[in-house]
Amino acid sequence: MSDQRPKTFQLSFANSIYHVEKYGTGSSHVLFFHGFGQRCDAVNRLLSDELRKKFTFHSFGLFFHQSSLNIESEPILDPQVFKRAVSQYLDNQNIIEVHLCGYSIGSRLCFSLIDHLKVKGLILFAPDGITWNPWYLIFTKANFIQQLILLMNENRVIKKIIEQSLKLSGYYSEYELKLIKSNAVSGERLRKVFSVWNCYMKFNRSWAKNYTLITKLEIPLLLIFGKKDRIVGKRAFIKAKKFTSQVILAEEGHDLLKNKYSNVLKDFLEGSGKHLPS
């Protein structure tokens, strides 16, 4: 395996700081946006040596993650400001056109950029933003529910009962259970979850509008879902399938950032279609 140490950048823009890491040395460029609770280096899970030689991946740290943050007292992630910040980063790097790659909640950021940048292709893993998630609305708009969840989380007995119930239900994979448990470890952590959801709720253009734009701009598309995914859900796959055949349903849960999908990523970026749906 080649050297995986990234080149790190800090981009200051409109009272915000964006953390970016570059992986690979190729002449073609891919903007990558990771999922909730991850870091920029999550992209490593997808990258083979061959991908690193042919492409350069620019992995953006999500707000409330790593070093990307708003330096005002009240953290705000504004979609228009975000798009201008990405444009400035590309200008600084002398990059004209890019592929977009997103995982989970990072897919929302990719959708926001399709009509703002010169996009060569869009590939999303377990994409959030295809269907409307009622939990976002419940937990971000109903303050009393937030307070109730925080109180329940402080009670060790109730917290243990909930954790065991989720595990015994068999509904969630080990990865999904780990994700849920890690974000319910403390009240502070849960407040971060609510803050992140509040931010990314603003990136809420409908899937129908996004797909219309993708089609109008003739952007190659590939969506990859996990058949056992309980976070994004099979409903998102069914809805996406109504619009496009460029969809893969893998025998996986929510965790799709795995090296075994590097060939799928490579073929899409190269436009070969070898491992892609017909």
Accessible surface in RSA format (square Angstrom, percent):
REM  Atomic radii and reference values for relative SASA: ProtOr
REM  Chains: A
REM  Algorithm: Lee & Richards
REM  Probe-radius: 1.40
REM  Slices: 20
REM RES _ NUM      All-atoms   Total-Side   Main-Chain    Non-polar    All polar
REM                ABS   REL    ABS   REL    ABS   REL    ABS   REL    ABS   REL
RES MET A   1   149.31  77.3  74.08  49.0  75.23 179.1  76.57  65.1  72.75  96.4
RES SER A   2    50.64  42.8  34.66  46.3  15.98  36.8  45.35  96.6   5.29   7.4
RES ASP A   3    92.97  65.1  60.38  60.1  32.59  77.1  46.86 110.3  46.12  46.0
RES GLN A   4    65.67  36.7  57.40  41.9   8.27  19.7  19.70  41.9  45.97  34.9
RES ARG A   5   198.80  83.5 174.11  88.8  24.68  58.8  77.35 105.7 121.45  73.6
RES PRO A   6    46.81  34.1  28.78  26.2  18.03  65.5  28.91  23.9  17.90 111.3
RES LYS A   7   141.21  68.9 135.91  83.4   5.30  12.6  86.49  77.8  54.72  58.3
RES THR A   8    76.39  54.3  46.03  46.7  30.36  72.4  32.14  43.2  44.25  66.9
RES PHE A   9    61.57  30.8  56.95  35.3   4.62  12.0  61.57  37.3   0.00   0.0
RES GLN A  10   100.83  56.4  68.56  50.1  32.27  76.8  50.63 107.8  50.20  38.1
RES LEU A  11    13.12   7.3  11.34   8.1   1.78   4.5  13.12   9.2   0.00   0.0
RES SER A  12    81.55  68.9  64.89  86.6  16.66  38.4  40.40  86.0  41.15  57.6
RES PHE A  13    38.30  19.2  31.92  19.8   6.38  16.6  36.84  22.3   1.46   4.2
RES ALA A  14    57.56  52.9  22.06  34.0  35.50  80.8  38.26  53.9  19.29  51.1
RES ASN A  15    80.92  55.8  69.43  67.1  11.49  27.7   4.67  11.2  76.25  73.7
RES SER A  16     4.65   3.9   3.09   4.1   1.56   3.6   0.00   0.0   4.65   6.5
RES ILE A  17    45.34  25.8  45.34  33.8   0.00   0.0  45.34  32.6   0.00   0.0
RES TYR A  18     5.94   2.8   5.94   3.4   0.00   0.0   4.59   3.5   1.35   1.7
RES HIS A  19    12.87   7.0  12.67   8.8   0.19   0.5  12.67  13.1   0.19   0.2
RES VAL A  20     0.00   0.0   0.00   0.0   0.00   0.0   0.00   0.0   0.00   0.0
RES GLU A  21    15.88   9.1  15.88  12.0   0.00   0.0   0.00   0.0  15.88  13.0
RES LYS A  22    39.10  19.1  35.05  21.5   4.05   9.6   6.40   5.8  32.69  34.8
RES TYR A  23     5.00   2.3   1.86   1.1   3.14   8.2   3.88   2.9   1.12   1.4
RES GLY A  24    24.81  30.6   0.00   N/A  24.81  30.6   4.08  11.2  20.72  46.4
RES THR A  25   122.83  87.4  91.69  92.9  31.14  74.2  79.01 106.1  43.81  66.2
RES GLY A  26     6.98   8.6   0.00   N/A   6.98   8.6   2.51   6.9   4.47  10.0
RES SER A  27   107.12  90.5  77.13 102.9  29.99  69.1  55.58 118.4  51.54  72.2
RES SER A  28    31.83  26.9  26.81  35.8   5.02  11.6   5.79  12.3  26.04  36.5
RES HIS A  29    42.06  23.0  39.87  27.7   2.19   5.6  24.16  24.9  17.90  20.8
RES VAL A  30     0.00   0.0   0.00   0.0   0.00   0.0   0.00   0.0   0.00   0.0
RES LEU A  31     0.00   0.0   0.00   0.0   0.00   0.0   0.00   0.0   0.00   0.0
RES PHE A  32     0.09   0.0   0.09   0.1   0.00   0.0   0.09   0.1   0.00   0.0
RES PHE A  33     0.05   0.0   0.05   0.0   0.00   0.0   0.05   0.0   0.00   0.0
RES HIS A  34     0.00   0.0   0.00   0.0   0.00   0.0   0.00   0.0   0.00   0.0
RES GLY A  35     0.31   0.4   0.00   N/A   0.31   0.4   0.31   0.8   0.00   0.0
RES PHE A  36    28.32  14.2  22.11  13.7   6.21  16.2  22.11  13.4   6.21  17.8
RES GLY A  37    35.63  43.9   0.00   N/A  35.63  43.9   4.34  11.9  31.29  70.1
RES GLN A  38    16.49   9.2  10.40   7.6   6.09  14.5  15.43  32.8   1.06   0.8
RES ARG A  39   130.79  54.9 128.00  65.2   2.80   6.7  45.78  62.6  85.01  51.5
RES CYS A  40     0.00   0.0   0.00   0.0   0.00   0.0   0.00   0.0   0.00   0.0
RES ASP A  41    70.49  49.4  65.80  65.5   4.70  11.1  14.76  34.7  55.73  55.6
RES ALA A  42     5.81   5.3   2.13   3.3   3.68   8.4   5.81   8.2   0.00   0.0
RES VAL A  43     0.37   0.2   0.37   0.3   0.00   0.0   0.37   0.3   0.00   0.0
RES ASN A  44    34.75  24.0  25.93  25.1   8.82  21.2  13.37  32.2  21.39  20.7
RES ARG A  45   100.53  42.2  90.00  45.9  10.53  25.1  41.57  56.8  58.96  35.7
RES LEU A  46     0.26   0.1   0.26   0.2   0.00   0.0   0.26   0.2   0.00   0.0
RES LEU A  47     1.68   0.9   0.00   0.0   1.68   4.2   0.00   0.0   1.68   4.5
RES SER A  48    27.62  23.3  26.10  34.8   1.51   3.5  24.58  52.3   3.04   4.3
RES ASP A  49    49.87  34.9  46.19  46.0   3.68   8.7  18.78  44.2  31.09  31.0
RES GLU A  50    78.69  45.2  74.44  56.3   4.25  10.1  27.58  53.4  51.11  41.7
RES LEU A  51     0.01   0.0   0.01   0.0   0.00   0.0   0.01   0.0   0.00   0.0
RES ARG A  52    10.59   4.4  10.20   5.2   0.39   0.9   8.56  11.7   2.03   1.2
RES LYS A  53   148.86  72.6 131.51  80.7  17.35  41.3  77.83  70.1  71.03  75.7
RES LYS A  54    92.41  45.1  80.84  49.6  11.57  27.5  60.49  54.4  31.92  34.0
RES PHE A  55     9.48   4.7   9.48   5.9   0.00   0.0   9.48   5.7   0.00   0.0
RES THR A  56     6.70   4.8   6.70   6.8   0.00   0.0   1.95   2.6   4.75   7.2
RES PHE A  57     0.29   0.1   0.29   0.2   0.00   0.0   0.29   0.2   0.00   0.0
RES HIS A  58     0.22   0.1   0.22   0.2   0.00   0.0   0.22   0.2   0.00   0.0
RES SER A  59     0.00   0.0   0.00   0.0   0.00   0.0   0.00   0.0   0.00   0.0
RES PHE A  60     4.43   2.2   4.43   2.7   0.00   0.0   4.43   2.7   0.00   0.0
RES GLY A  61     5.34   6.6   0.00   N/A   5.34   6.6   0.00   0.0   5.34  12.0
RES LEU A  62     2.26   1.3   0.37   0.3   1.89   4.8   2.26   1.6   0.00   0.0
RES PHE A  63     5.02   2.5   3.85   2.4   1.17   3.0   3.85   2.3   1.17   3.3
RES PHE A  64    54.16  27.1  32.88  20.4  21.28  55.4  45.85  27.8   8.31  23.8
RES HIS A  65     7.47   4.1   3.45   2.4   4.01  10.3   7.07   7.3   0.40   0.5
RES GLN A  66    53.52  29.9  10.07   7.4  43.45 103.5  11.21  23.9  42.31  32.1
RES SER A  67    40.77  34.5  36.82  49.1   3.96   9.1  11.97  25.5  28.81  40.4
RES SER A  68     1.48   1.2   0.00   0.0   1.48   3.4   0.00   0.0   1.48   2.1
RES LEU A  69    76.48  42.6  74.97  53.6   1.51   3.8  76.48  53.7   0.00   0.0
RES ASN A  70    18.84  13.0   8.38   8.1  10.47  25.2   0.00   0.0  18.84  18.2
RES ILE A  71   108.12  61.5  73.59  54.8  34.53  83.2  80.36  57.9  27.76  75.3
RES GLU A  72    81.48  46.8  66.93  50.6  14.55  34.6  32.52  62.9  48.96  40.0
RES SER A  73   119.43 100.9  79.30 105.8  40.12  92.4  60.47 128.8  58.95  82.6
RES GLU A  74   122.78  70.5 122.31  92.5   0.47   1.1  47.13  91.2  75.64  61.8
RES PRO A  75    56.64  41.3  43.10  39.3  13.54  49.2  43.10  35.6  13.54  84.1
RES ILE A  76    74.43  42.4  70.95  52.9   3.48   8.4  71.34  51.4   3.09   8.4
RES LEU A  77     3.08   1.7   2.77   2.0   0.31   0.8   3.08   2.2   0.00   0.0
RES ASP A  78    55.97  39.2  52.91  52.7   3.06   7.2  12.98  30.6  42.99  42.9
RES PRO A  79    26.85  19.6  26.85  24.5   0.00   0.0  26.85  22.2   0.00   0.0
RES GLN A  80   101.42  56.7 100.93  73.8   0.49   1.2  42.41  90.3  59.01  44.8
RES VAL A  81    29.51  19.4  29.51  26.7   0.00   0.0  29.51  25.6   0.00   0.0
RES PHE A  82     5.94   3.0   5.94   3.7   0.00   0.0   5.94   3.6   0.00   0.0
RES LYS A  83    23.16  11.3  23.16  14.2   0.00   0.0   0.96   0.9  22.20  23.6
RES ARG A  84   119.29  50.1 115.12  58.7   4.18   9.9  53.15  72.6  66.14  40.1
RES ALA A  85     0.85   0.8   0.85   1.3   0.00   0.0   0.85   1.2   0.00   0.0
RES VAL A  86     0.56   0.4   0.44   0.4   0.12   0.3   0.56   0.5   0.00   0.0
RES SER A  87    31.01  26.2  28.66  38.2   2.36   5.4  26.68  56.8   4.33   6.1
RES GLN A  88    60.24  33.7  56.75  41.5   3.49   8.3  21.15  45.0  39.09  29.6
RES TYR A  89     4.58   2.1   4.58   2.6   0.00   0.0   4.58   3.4   0.00   0.0
RES LEU A  90     7.13   4.0   7.13   5.1   0.00   0.0   7.13   5.0   0.00   0.0
RES ASP A  91   104.18  73.0  87.79  87.4  16.39  38.8  28.21  66.4  75.97  75.8
RES ASN A  92    93.57  64.5  62.53  60.4  31.04  74.7  24.56  59.1  69.01  66.7
RES GLN A  93    43.72  24.4  22.99  16.8  20.73  49.4   4.93  10.5  38.79  29.4
RES ASN A  94   135.51  93.5 105.21 101.7  30.30  73.0  33.66  81.0 101.85  98.4
RES ILE A  95    13.87   7.9   2.26   1.7  11.61  28.0   4.80   3.5   9.07  24.6
RES ILE A  96   140.04  79.7 120.85  90.0  19.19  46.3 124.94  90.0  15.10  41.0
RES GLU A  97    65.07  37.4  59.84  45.3   5.24  12.5  15.68  30.3  49.40  40.3
RES VAL A  98     0.35   0.2   0.35   0.3   0.00   0.0   0.35   0.3   0.00   0.0
RES HIS A  99    10.66   5.8  10.66   7.4   0.00   0.0   3.39   3.5   7.28   8.5
RES LEU A 100     0.00   0.0   0.00   0.0   0.00   0.0   0.00   0.0   0.00   0.0
RES CYS A 101     0.30   0.2   0.30   0.3   0.00   0.0   0.00   0.0   0.30   0.3
RES GLY A 102     0.00   0.0   0.00   N/A   0.00   0.0   0.00   0.0   0.00   0.0
RES TYR A 103     3.34   1.6   3.34   1.9   0.00   0.0   3.34   2.5   0.00   0.0
RES SER A 104    11.44   9.7  11.44  15.3   0.00   0.0   0.95   2.0  10.50  14.7
RES ILE A 105     5.13   2.9   5.13   3.8   0.00   0.0   5.13   3.7   0.00   0.0
RES GLY A 106     0.00   0.0   0.00   N/A   0.00   0.0   0.00   0.0   0.00   0.0
RES SER A 107     0.00   0.0   0.00   0.0   0.00   0.0   0.00   0.0   0.00   0.0
RES ARG A 108     7.76   3.3   5.85   3.0   1.91   4.6   1.72   2.4   6.04   3.7
RES LEU A 109     4.23   2.4   4.23   3.0   0.00   0.0   4.23   3.0   0.00   0.0
RES CYS A 110     0.00   0.0   0.00   0.0   0.00   0.0   0.00   0.0   0.00   0.0
RES PHE A 111     8.10   4.1   8.10   5.0   0.00   0.0   8.10   4.9   0.00   0.0
RES SER A 112    12.72  10.7   7.55  10.1   5.17  11.9  12.55  26.7   0.17   0.2
RES LEU A 113     0.00   0.0   0.00   0.0   0.00   0.0   0.00   0.0   0.00   0.0
RES ILE A 114     0.67   0.4   0.00   0.0   0.67   1.6   0.00   0.0   0.67   1.8
RES ASP A 115    69.87  48.9  35.93  35.8  33.94  80.3  15.80  37.2  54.07  53.9
RES HIS A 116    73.08  39.9  46.74  32.5  26.34  67.4  35.07  36.1  38.01  44.2
RES LEU A 117    26.86  15.0   7.92   5.7  18.94  47.6  14.59  10.2  12.27  33.0
RES LYS A 118   128.97  62.9 116.17  71.3  12.80  30.5  74.21  66.8  54.75  58.3
RES VAL A 119    19.61  12.9   0.06   0.1  19.55  47.1   0.26   0.2  19.35  52.5
RES LYS A 120    77.50  37.8  62.71  38.5  14.79  35.2  41.84  37.7  35.66  38.0
RES GLY A 121     0.09   0.1   0.00   N/A   0.09   0.1   0.09   0.2   0.00   0.0
RES LEU A 122     0.00   0.0   0.00   0.0   0.00   0.0   0.00   0.0   0.00   0.0
RES ILE A 123     0.00   0.0   0.00   0.0   0.00   0.0   0.00   0.0   0.00   0.0
RES LEU A 124     0.00   0.0   0.00   0.0   0.00   0.0   0.00   0.0   0.00   0.0
RES PHE A 125     0.00   0.0   0.00   0.0   0.00   0.0   0.00   0.0   0.00   0.0
RES ALA A 126     0.00   0.0   0.00   0.0   0.00   0.0   0.00   0.0   0.00   0.0
RES PRO A 127     0.37   0.3   0.00   0.0   0.37   1.4   0.00   0.0   0.37   2.3
RES ASP A 128    14.85  10.4  13.55  13.5   1.30   3.1   5.51  13.0   9.33   9.3
RES GLY A 129    14.97  18.5   0.00   N/A  14.97  18.5   7.30  20.0   7.66  17.2
RES ILE A 130     2.69   1.5   0.00   0.0   2.69   6.5   0.02   0.0   2.67   7.3
RES THR A 131    16.73  11.9   9.82  10.0   6.91  16.5   3.92   5.3  12.81  19.4
RES TRP A 132   115.02  46.2 105.53  51.1   9.50  22.3  99.66  53.1  15.36  24.9
RES ASN A 133    32.38  22.3  30.10  29.1   2.29   5.5   9.14  22.0  23.24  22.5
RES PRO A 134    66.47  48.4  66.01  60.2   0.46   1.7  66.35  54.8   0.12   0.7
RES TRP A 135   141.10  56.6 141.10  68.3   0.00   0.0 114.63  61.1  26.47  42.9
RES TYR A 136    15.03   7.0  15.03   8.6   0.00   0.0   3.59   2.7  11.43  14.1
RES LEU A 137    83.31  46.4  82.50  59.0   0.81   2.0  82.50  57.9   0.81   2.2
RES ILE A 138    60.09  34.2  56.45  42.1   3.64   8.8  60.09  43.3   0.00   0.0
RES PHE A 139    33.15  16.6  33.15  20.5   0.00   0.0  33.15  20.1   0.00   0.0
RES THR A 140    14.69  10.5   0.10   0.1  14.60  34.8   0.10   0.1  14.60  22.1
RES LYS A 141   135.41  66.1 103.75  63.7  31.66  75.4  57.43  51.7  77.98  83.1
RES ALA A 142    22.58  20.8  16.43  25.3   6.15  14.0  22.58  31.8   0.00   0.0
RES ASN A 143    97.38  67.2  92.49  89.4   4.88  11.8  35.61  85.7  61.77  59.7
RES PHE A 144   145.41  72.8 136.30  84.4   9.11  23.7 139.77  84.7   5.65  16.2
RES ILE A 145    38.63  22.0  38.63  28.8   0.00   0.0  38.63  27.8   0.00   0.0
RES GLN A 146    23.45  13.1  23.45  17.1   0.00   0.0   0.00   0.0  23.45  17.8
RES GLN A 147    85.94  48.1  85.80  62.7   0.13   0.3  31.85  67.8  54.09  41.0
RES LEU A 148    92.97  51.8  91.09  65.2   1.88   4.7  92.59  65.0   0.37   1.0
RES ILE A 149    48.12  27.4  47.63  35.5   0.49   1.2  47.63  34.3   0.49   1.3
RES LEU A 150     8.58   4.8   8.58   6.1   0.00   0.0   8.58   6.0   0.00   0.0
RES LEU A 151   117.25  65.3 110.32  78.9   6.93  17.4 110.62  77.7   6.63  17.9
RES MET A 152    57.19  29.6  55.60  36.8   1.59   3.8  48.00  40.8   9.19  12.2
RES ASN A 153    17.93  12.4   9.11   8.8   8.82  21.2   5.46  13.1  12.47  12.1
RES GLU A 154   113.88  65.4  83.43  63.1  30.45  72.5  39.97  77.3  73.92  60.3
RES ASN A 155    65.52  45.2  58.06  56.1   7.46  18.0  14.10  33.9  51.42  49.7
RES ARG A 156   211.73  88.9 202.94 103.4   8.79  20.9  73.95 101.1 137.77  83.5
RES VAL A 157   104.60  68.8 100.29  90.8   4.31  10.4 104.33  90.7   0.27   0.7
RES ILE A 158    65.20  37.1  65.05  48.5   0.15   0.4  65.20  47.0   0.00   0.0
RES LYS A 159    43.72  21.3  42.41  26.0   1.30   3.1  24.32  21.9  19.39  20.7
RES LYS A 160   113.46  55.4 112.44  69.0   1.03   2.4  72.72  65.5  40.74  43.4
RES ILE A 161   104.39  59.4 100.67  75.0   3.73   9.0 104.08  74.9   0.32   0.9
RES ILE A 162    68.98  39.3  66.97  49.9   2.00   4.8  68.95  49.7   0.02   0.1
RES GLU A 163    36.79  21.1  31.23  23.6   5.55  13.2  22.81  44.1  13.97  11.4
RES GLN A 164    75.05  42.0  75.05  54.8   0.00   0.0  28.56  60.8  46.49  35.3
RES SER A 165    62.49  52.8  51.89  69.2  10.61  24.4  35.92  76.5  26.58  37.2
RES LEU A 166    46.21  25.7  45.37  32.5   0.84   2.1  45.97  32.3   0.24   0.6
RES LYS A 167   121.17  59.1 109.11  66.9  12.06  28.7  52.18  47.0  68.98  73.5
RES LEU A 168   147.56  82.2 117.18  83.8  30.38  76.4 120.60  84.7  26.96  72.5
RES SER A 169    71.17  60.1  29.90  39.9  41.27  95.1  42.43  90.4  28.74  40.3
RES GLY A 170    60.78  75.0   0.00   N/A  60.78  75.0  32.43  89.0  28.36  63.5
RES TYR A 171   115.00  53.7 108.65  61.8   6.34  16.5  72.93  54.8  42.07  51.9
RES TYR A 172    57.75  27.0  44.95  25.6  12.79  33.3   9.07   6.8  48.68  60.0
RES SER A 173    40.23  34.0  26.66  35.6  13.57  31.3  37.67  80.2   2.56   3.6
RES GLU A 174   129.75  74.5 121.87  92.2   7.88  18.8  67.88 131.3  61.87  50.5
RES TYR A 175    56.23  26.3  48.53  27.6   7.70  20.0  47.18  35.5   9.04  11.1
RES GLU A 176     0.00   0.0   0.00   0.0   0.00   0.0   0.00   0.0   0.00   0.0
RES LEU A 177    27.30  15.2  24.38  17.4   2.92   7.3  24.80  17.4   2.49   6.7
RES LYS A 178   153.79  75.0 147.42  90.5   6.37  15.2  95.19  85.7  58.59  62.4
RES LEU A 179    37.94  21.1  34.99  25.0   2.95   7.4  37.66  26.5   0.28   0.7
RES ILE A 180    59.67  34.0  52.97  39.5   6.70  16.1  58.16  41.9   1.51   4.1
RES LYS A 181   119.66  58.4 116.92  71.7   2.74   6.5  69.04  62.1  50.62  53.9
RES SER A 182    50.87  43.0  38.73  51.7  12.14  28.0  41.54  88.5   9.33  13.1
RES ASN A 183    12.65   8.7  12.56  12.1   0.09   0.2   8.65  20.8   3.99   3.9
RES ALA A 184    20.82  19.1  20.82  32.1   0.00   0.0  20.82  29.3   0.00   0.0
RES VAL A 185    95.96  63.1  80.08  72.5  15.87  38.2  81.49  70.8  14.47  39.2
RES SER A 186    45.72  38.6  39.81  53.1   5.91  13.6  38.49  82.0   7.24  10.1
RES GLY A 187    13.48  16.6   0.00   N/A  13.48  16.6   4.59  12.6   8.89  19.9
RES GLU A 188   141.06  81.0 135.61 102.6   5.45  13.0  49.61  96.0  91.45  74.7
RES ARG A 189    62.51  26.2  59.49  30.3   3.02   7.2  17.70  24.2  44.81  27.2
RES LEU A 190    18.62  10.4  18.62  13.3   0.00   0.0  18.62  13.1   0.00   0.0
RES ARG A 191   126.22  53.0 124.02  63.2   2.20   5.2  54.72  74.8  71.50  43.3
RES LYS A 192    53.09  25.9  47.76  29.3   5.32  12.7  31.57  28.4  21.52  22.9
RES VAL A 193    12.41   8.2  12.41  11.2   0.00   0.0  12.41  10.8   0.00   0.0
RES PHE A 194    11.35   5.7  11.35   7.0   0.00   0.0  11.35   6.9   0.00   0.0
RES SER A 195    38.65  32.7  33.66  44.9   4.99  11.5   7.84  16.7  30.82  43.2
RES VAL A 196     0.00   0.0   0.00   0.0   0.00   0.0   0.00   0.0   0.00   0.0
RES TRP A 197    48.25  19.4  47.73  23.1   0.52   1.2  40.86  21.8   7.39  12.0
RES ASN A 198    59.73  41.2  54.98  53.1   4.76  11.5  21.20  51.0  38.53  37.2
RES CYS A 199     5.09   3.9   4.34   4.8   0.76   1.8   0.69   1.7   4.41   4.7
RES TYR A 200     1.22   0.6   1.21   0.7   0.01   0.0   0.65   0.5   0.57   0.7
RES MET A 201    17.33   9.0  15.25  10.1   2.08   5.0  15.40  13.1   1.92   2.5
RES LYS A 202    94.12  45.9  75.00  46.0  19.13  45.5  63.33  57.0  30.80  32.8
RES PHE A 203    14.41   7.2   1.45   0.9  12.96  33.7   8.19   5.0   6.22  17.8
RES ASN A 204    87.67  60.5  64.76  62.6  22.91  55.2   5.11  12.3  82.56  79.8
RES ARG A 205    74.70  31.4  56.10  28.6  18.60  44.3  46.14  63.1  28.56  17.3
RES SER A 206    53.67  45.4  42.08  56.2  11.59  26.7  48.26 102.8   5.40   7.6
RES TRP A 207     2.10   0.8   0.00   0.0   2.10   4.9   0.00   0.0   2.10   3.4
RES ALA A 208    46.50  42.8  44.69  69.0   1.81   4.1  45.12  63.5   1.39   3.7
RES LYS A 209   133.19  65.0 129.47  79.4   3.72   8.9  74.68  67.2  58.50  62.3
RES ASN A 210     1.62   1.1   1.62   1.6   0.00   0.0   0.00   0.0   1.62   1.6
RES TYR A 211    49.40  23.1  49.40  28.1   0.00   0.0  24.02  18.0  25.38  31.3
RES THR A 212    87.34  62.1  82.54  83.7   4.80  11.4  61.33  82.4  26.01  39.3
RES LEU A 213    38.35  21.4  38.35  27.4   0.00   0.0  38.35  26.9   0.00   0.0
RES ILE A 214     4.40   2.5   4.08   3.0   0.32   0.8   4.08   2.9   0.32   0.9
RES THR A 215    79.72  56.7  66.49  67.4  13.24  31.5  71.23  95.7   8.49  12.8
RES LYS A 216   159.98  78.0 129.78  79.6  30.20  71.9  85.15  76.6  74.83  79.7
RES LEU A 217    81.51  45.4  58.25  41.7  23.26  58.5  62.71  44.0  18.80  50.6
RES GLU A 218   150.99  86.7 124.31  94.0  26.68  63.5  46.93  90.8 104.06  85.0
RES ILE A 219    12.54   7.1   3.63   2.7   8.91  21.5   4.76   3.4   7.78  21.1
RES PRO A 220    74.21  54.1  61.64  56.2  12.58  45.7  73.78  60.9   0.43   2.7
RES LEU A 221    11.65   6.5   6.41   4.6   5.24  13.2   6.41   4.5   5.24  14.1
RES LEU A 222     0.00   0.0   0.00   0.0   0.00   0.0   0.00   0.0   0.00   0.0
RES LEU A 223     0.00   0.0   0.00   0.0   0.00   0.0   0.00   0.0   0.00   0.0
RES ILE A 224     0.55   0.3   0.55   0.4   0.00   0.0   0.55   0.4   0.00   0.0
RES PHE A 225     3.73   1.9   3.37   2.1   0.37   1.0   3.73   2.3   0.00   0.0
RES GLY A 226     2.20   2.7   0.00   N/A   2.20   2.7   0.00   0.0   2.20   4.9
RES LYS A 227    91.24  44.5  83.12  51.0   8.12  19.3  36.62  33.0  54.62  58.2
RES LYS A 228   110.08  53.7 108.54  66.6   1.54   3.7  58.60  52.7  51.48  54.8
RES ASP A 229     5.32   3.7   2.74   2.7   2.58   6.1   1.62   3.8   3.70   3.7
RES ARG A 230    93.81  39.4  74.70  38.1  19.11  45.5   1.98   2.7  91.84  55.7
RES ILE A 231    60.52  34.4  42.27  31.5  18.26  44.0  46.21  33.3  14.32  38.9
RES VAL A 232    23.74  15.6   5.94   5.4  17.81  42.9  11.22   9.8  12.52  34.0
RES GLY A 233    20.08  24.8   0.00   N/A  20.08  24.8  17.90  49.1   2.18   4.9
RES LYS A 234   100.69  49.1  93.71  57.5   6.99  16.6  49.68  44.7  51.02  54.3
RES ARG A 235   141.47  59.4 135.84  69.2   5.62  13.4  71.90  98.3  69.57  42.2
RES ALA A 236     0.58   0.5   0.58   0.9   0.00   0.0   0.58   0.8   0.00   0.0
RES PHE A 237    27.86  13.9  27.86  17.3   0.00   0.0  27.86  16.9   0.00   0.0
RES ILE A 238    86.20  49.1  84.43  62.9   1.77   4.3  85.61  61.6   0.60   1.6
RES LYS A 239    75.24  36.7  74.32  45.6   0.92   2.2  37.67  33.9  37.58  40.0
RES ALA A 240     0.00   0.0   0.00   0.0   0.00   0.0   0.00   0.0   0.00   0.0
RES LYS A 241   102.04  49.8  87.44  53.7  14.60  34.8  58.86  53.0  43.18  46.0
RES LYS A 242   164.36  80.2 122.72  75.3  41.64  99.1  76.14  68.5  88.22  94.0
RES PHE A 243    74.78  37.4  52.34  32.4  22.44  58.4  57.81  35.0  16.97  48.6
RES THR A 244    14.30  10.2   6.15   6.2   8.16  19.4   7.76  10.4   6.55   9.9
RES SER A 245    62.07  52.5  53.62  71.6   8.45  19.5  34.91  74.4  27.16  38.0
RES GLN A 246    53.59  30.0  53.59  39.2   0.00   0.0  24.42  52.0  29.17  22.1
RES VAL A 247     7.72   5.1   0.00   0.0   7.72  18.6   0.00   0.0   7.72  20.9
RES ILE A 248    36.52  20.8  33.39  24.9   3.13   7.5  36.52  26.3   0.00   0.0
RES LEU A 249    57.27  31.9  28.52  20.4  28.75  72.3  28.52  20.0  28.75  77.4
RES ALA A 250    10.75   9.9   4.37   6.7   6.38  14.5  10.75  15.1   0.00   0.0
RES GLU A 251   114.32  65.6  94.59  71.6  19.73  47.0  60.67 117.4  53.65  43.8
RES GLU A 252    14.15   8.1  10.75   8.1   3.40   8.1   4.13   8.0  10.01   8.2
RES GLY A 253    13.63  16.8   0.00   N/A  13.63  16.8   4.11  11.3   9.52  21.3
RES HIS A 254     3.64   2.0   3.40   2.4   0.24   0.6   0.73   0.7   2.91   3.4
RES ASP A 255    26.28  18.4  25.69  25.6   0.59   1.4   5.50  12.9  20.79  20.7
RES LEU A 256     0.00   0.0   0.00   0.0   0.00   0.0   0.00   0.0   0.00   0.0
RES LEU A 257     1.89   1.1   0.00   0.0   1.89   4.7   0.00   0.0   1.89   5.1
RES LYS A 258    68.09  33.2  65.10  39.9   2.99   7.1  37.63  33.9  30.46  32.4
RES ASN A 259    79.05  54.5  72.02  69.6   7.04  16.9  31.69  76.3  47.36  45.8
RES LYS A 260   135.82  66.3 103.50  63.5  32.33  77.0  73.36  66.0  62.46  66.5
RES TYR A 261    25.79  12.0  25.79  14.7   0.00   0.0  20.63  15.5   5.17   6.4
RES SER A 262     9.35   7.9   8.93  11.9   0.43   1.0   0.38   0.8   8.97  12.6
RES ASN A 263    77.80  53.7  77.48  74.9   0.32   0.8   4.28  10.3  73.52  71.1
RES VAL A 264    17.19  11.3  17.19  15.6   0.00   0.0  17.19  14.9   0.00   0.0
RES LEU A 265     0.15   0.1   0.15   0.1   0.00   0.0   0.15   0.1   0.00   0.0
RES LYS A 266    32.14  15.7  32.14  19.7   0.00   0.0   5.06   4.6  27.08  28.8
RES ASP A 267     6.31   4.4   6.31   6.3   0.00   0.0   0.00   0.0   6.31   6.3
RES PHE A 268    14.35   7.2   7.58   4.7   6.77  17.6   7.61   4.6   6.74  19.3
RES LEU A 269    12.99   7.2   0.00   0.0  12.99  32.7   0.00   0.0  12.99  35.0
RES GLU A 270    69.50  39.9  32.53  24.6  36.97  88.0  28.28  54.7  41.21  33.6
RES GLY A 271    63.89  78.8   0.00   N/A  63.89  78.8  31.20  85.6  32.69  73.2
RES SER A 272    70.29  59.4  31.32  41.8  38.96  89.8  41.22  87.8  29.07  40.7
RES GLY A 273    33.14  40.9   0.00   N/A  33.14  40.9  18.39  50.5  14.75  33.0
RES LYS A 274   164.58  80.3 128.37  78.8  36.21  86.2  83.93  75.5  80.65  85.9
RES HIS A 275    78.31  42.8  59.04  41.0  19.27  49.3  47.71  49.2  30.60  35.6
RES LEU A 276    32.46  18.1  14.38  10.3  18.08  45.4  15.58  10.9  16.88  45.4
RES PRO A 277    36.00  26.2  15.76  14.4  20.25  73.6  28.06  23.2   7.94  49.4
RES SER A 278   139.06 117.5  87.06 116.2  52.00 119.8  84.00 178.9  55.06  77.1
END  Absolute sums over single chains surface
CHAIN  1 A    13600.9      11187.4       2413.5       7768.7       5832.2
END  Absolute sums over all chains
TOTAL         13600.9      11187.4       2413.5       7768.7       5832.2
